[in-house]
Every structure is written in structure tokens, then in C-alpha cells.
């Protein structure tokens, strides 16, 4: 996990930032390890708008017309949601 240590920044004695990737199993394990080691009172995450939307409404794309999604140039959302769903299984 030496490579993952590059993604950890200690701001002070009470604040640690852990850089992660959305669909990385290594990131999930790194976060688990950090929570277990630090036992924080609070864990906060930063999400891009599309990831936030997919977490709040996981079936949103299922309810939209596929042709409409493609015409609006949002095909990457289908790929992203599929990849995230597969990784979380």
C-alpha cells in the first residue's frame, strides 16, 4: 500500500485527507484502513455532481429515454453508472 500513501495528506493532528478514485477497489481498502486506524469522529466525502446524482437517484437513468440521453451527449453517464454498479457488487 506504499503507492496509496502518496494519496494521504495530514493537514494537522486532527485532519487527514485521503485521495481516492470512484471505482477503485484499492481506494475503498485504503479508506477502510484509514478509518480503522484513525477512528475519526467524522468522515466527509467530496463528490462531483454526476456521482452525487447517481447516488441520490440510482434509478434515474433507468427512467429516462435512452435516445434522449444519447442525443443530449450524456452517454458517458450510462458507462459511468454501469461501471460504478459493477464495482459495488
C-alpha positions as CSV (number, residue, x, y, z in Angstrom):
1,X,0.0,0.0,0.0
2,X,3.1,2.2,-0.3
3,X,1.7,3.8,-3.6
4,X,-1.6,4.6,-1.8
5,X,0.3,6.5,0.9
6,X,1.0,9.2,-1.7
7,X,-2.7,9.9,-1.6
8,X,-2.7,10.8,2.1
9,X,-2.1,14.3,3.4
10,X,-2.0,15.2,7.0
11,X,-3.3,18.7,7.4
12,X,-2.8,18.7,11.2
13,X,-3.2,16.3,14.1
14,X,-7.0,16.2,13.6
15,X,-7.4,16.4,9.9
16,X,-6.3,13.9,7.2
17,X,-7.2,14.0,3.5
18,X,-7.3,10.7,1.6
19,X,-7.4,11.0,-2.2
20,X,-9.5,8.3,-3.8
21,X,-10.8,7.1,-7.2
22,X,-14.5,6.4,-7.6
23,X,-14.3,2.9,-8.9
24,X,-11.0,1.7,-7.3
25,X,-11.0,-1.3,-5.0
26,X,-7.7,-0.1,-3.7
27,X,-9.2,3.3,-2.8
28,X,-12.0,1.5,-0.9
29,X,-9.5,-0.6,1.0
30,X,-7.3,2.5,1.8
31,X,-10.3,4.4,3.2
32,X,-11.3,1.4,5.3
33,X,-7.8,1.1,6.7
34,X,-7.6,4.8,7.5
35,X,-10.9,4.8,9.3
36,X,-9.9,1.7,11.3
37,X,-6.6,3.2,12.2
38,X,-7.7,6.8,12.9
39,X,-11.2,6.1,14.3
40,X,-12.4,9.6,13.2
41,X,-15.5,11.3,14.7
42,X,-16.4,12.4,11.2
43,X,-15.8,11.2,7.6
44,X,-16.6,13.6,4.8
45,X,-16.5,12.9,1.1
46,X,-16.4,15.2,-1.9
47,X,-18.5,14.2,-4.9
48,X,-18.8,15.5,-8.4
49,X,-22.3,16.5,-9.4
50,X,-22.9,13.4,-11.6
51,X,-21.7,11.0,-8.9
52,X,-23.9,12.7,-6.3
53,X,-26.9,12.5,-8.6
54,X,-26.3,8.8,-9.3
55,X,-26.1,8.1,-5.5
56,X,-29.2,10.1,-4.6
57,X,-31.2,8.7,-7.5
58,X,-29.6,5.4,-8.7
59,X,-32.5,4.6,-11.0
60,X,-32.7,8.0,-12.6
61,X,-31.1,6.9,-15.9
62,X,-33.2,3.8,-16.0
63,X,-36.3,6.0,-16.1
64,X,-35.0,8.2,-19.0
65,X,-35.3,7.6,-22.6
66,X,-32.0,6.1,-23.9
67,X,-32.3,8.0,-27.2
68,X,-32.8,11.3,-25.3
69,X,-29.6,10.6,-23.2
70,X,-27.6,9.8,-26.3
71,X,-28.9,12.9,-28.1
72,X,-28.0,15.1,-25.2
73,X,-24.4,13.8,-25.2
74,X,-24.8,12.1,-21.8
75,X,-23.8,8.6,-22.9
76,X,-20.8,8.8,-20.6
77,X,-23.3,8.8,-17.7
78,X,-24.5,5.3,-18.7
79,X,-21.0,4.0,-18.8
80,X,-20.1,5.6,-15.5
81,X,-23.2,4.3,-13.8
82,X,-22.7,0.8,-15.2
83,X,-19.0,0.8,-14.1
84,X,-19.9,2.0,-10.6
85,X,-22.7,-0.5,-10.2
86,X,-20.4,-3.3,-11.3
87,X,-17.6,-2.3,-8.9
88,X,-20.0,-2.0,-5.9
89,X,-21.4,-5.6,-6.4
